[in-house]
Amino acid sequence: MVEMNTKPLSSSVAPVVEYFMAHPQSHQGPPMLYQSFSELDRSRLPDVIEGISGVEDMFIEPNEEEALPSGERNSRVNTRISKNQEHHADVMLGLLYLMVGGVDEAHDLVLPYSLPEDSEWGGPAVYDSPALGSACYSHALVHRTEGTHLGELGLCGWDNARTWFEETPQDYALFDEASNECENLYVHSSFTPDELSVLEKIKGGRKWHWGTTMDLFSFSEKTPSNKRVLYRFSQ
């Protein structure tokens, strides 16, 4: 079961998160289209994403803010969006698209902040962005969803994901959070002895982190009989 701790969400963002909680995405998505954001046909995505048109939708509106307890109010309301907030909002929008299966939309939105050069799909690069860590980590998640399909530079999605995890600053907070979640799942889930043997072989005495989970994906793909372990571990 997927659980998610969130701060108060805007009226545009909340339905997308609720949709994701009810319809978790598979660890293996479809082949990517590699088209620019404006060229992509978003009618292939669920209607819930249509409520978001830009970065302003990431933030709680004044009338929503007034209904929140004072300790949960967003001090940004009624002030100009800073560059920091704008960059992080773009990355967050990419993750929302990823939540509903918009892998290419997510890719196009995080690409300018993670790739230090202009690109056909993402457009002009944004250098030294405060959202660099989040963009690189999100870029890795995009290609991890691409999975076994071949994509950029002739790489399969999982190999490309490794590259972007390595590009993410190693002090990025989500590394530790994700590692701890994997450790808790490993310790507290009721895996069979055979499943634990597979997981321990992959883990190799290391702590679960992005590298060992990518090893799990690759191992499970090469040995289809172990895909059940991957499925249970990724729930």
Secondary structure, DSSP 8 states (H G I E B T S, - for coil): ----------TTHHHHHHHHHHS---SS--------GGGS-GGGS-GGGGG--SGGGGS--HHHHTTS-GGG--TTTTS---HHHHHHHHHHHHHHHHHTT-HHHHHHHHHHHHSSS-BTTTBS--TT-TTHHHHHHHHHHHHHHHTTSB-GGG-BHHHHHHHHHHHS-TT-HHHHHHHHHHHHHHHHS---HHHHHHHHHHHTTS---HHHHHHHHHHHHHSGGGHHHHHHHT-
